[in-house]
Amino acid sequence: MNLSELFLAWRKILTIVEKPEPDDYKLFLKIALGGILLAGVIGFAIHIAFYFVQGGAGGG
């Protein structure tokens, strides 16, 4: 696929796609932020668990 075919494909996609409604946009934003928050909480919990397993807080 050369560059001109790629631009034609993008143009077709952009002519078909529609702007989301404000309610849809807010829902997508909540889902994305919720996923980021969930990943952060899981990462923090793993970090804290390893901290105590390895004898953190001077217990080692």
C-alpha positions in Angstrom: 0.0 0.0 0.0 1.6 3.3 -1.0 1.0 6.7 0.5 -1.7 7.8 -1.8 -3.8 4.7 -1.1 -3.3 5.2 2.6 -4.6 8.8 2.4 -7.6 7.6 0.3 -8.4 5.0 3.0 -8.2 7.7 5.7 -10.4 10.0 3.7 -13.1 7.3 3.4 -12.9 6.6 7.1 -13.2 10.3 8.0 -16.2 10.8 5.7 -18.0 7.8 7.3 -17.3 8.6 11.0 -19.6 10.8 13.0 -19.0 13.0 15.9 -20.1 11.4 19.2 -23.0 12.8 21.2 -22.0 14.6 24.4 -23.5 11.7 26.5 -21.5 9.1 24.5 -18.3 11.2 24.9 -18.9 11.5 28.7 -19.4 7.7 28.9 -16.2 7.0 27.0 -14.3 9.4 29.2 -15.6 7.8 32.4 -14.7 4.3 31.1 -11.2 5.4 30.1 -10.6 7.2 33.4 -12.0 4.3 35.3 -9.6 1.9 33.6 -6.6 4.2 34.3 -7.7 4.5 38.0 -8.2 0.7 38.3 -4.7 0.0 36.8 -3.2 2.5 39.2 -4.9 1.0 42.2 -3.8 -2.5 41.2 -0.3 -1.3 40.7 -0.2 0.5 44.0 -1.6 -2.6 45.8 1.1 -4.8 44.2 3.8 -2.2 45.2 2.6 -2.1 48.8 2.4 -5.9 49.0 6.0 -6.3 47.8 7.1 -3.6 50.2 5.8 -5.5 53.2 6.9 -9.0 51.8 10.4 -7.8 51.4 10.6 -6.5 55.0 9.8 -2.8 54.4 9.7 -0.2 57.2 12.9 -1.3 58.8 11.9 -4.8 59.5 14.6 -6.4 57.5 
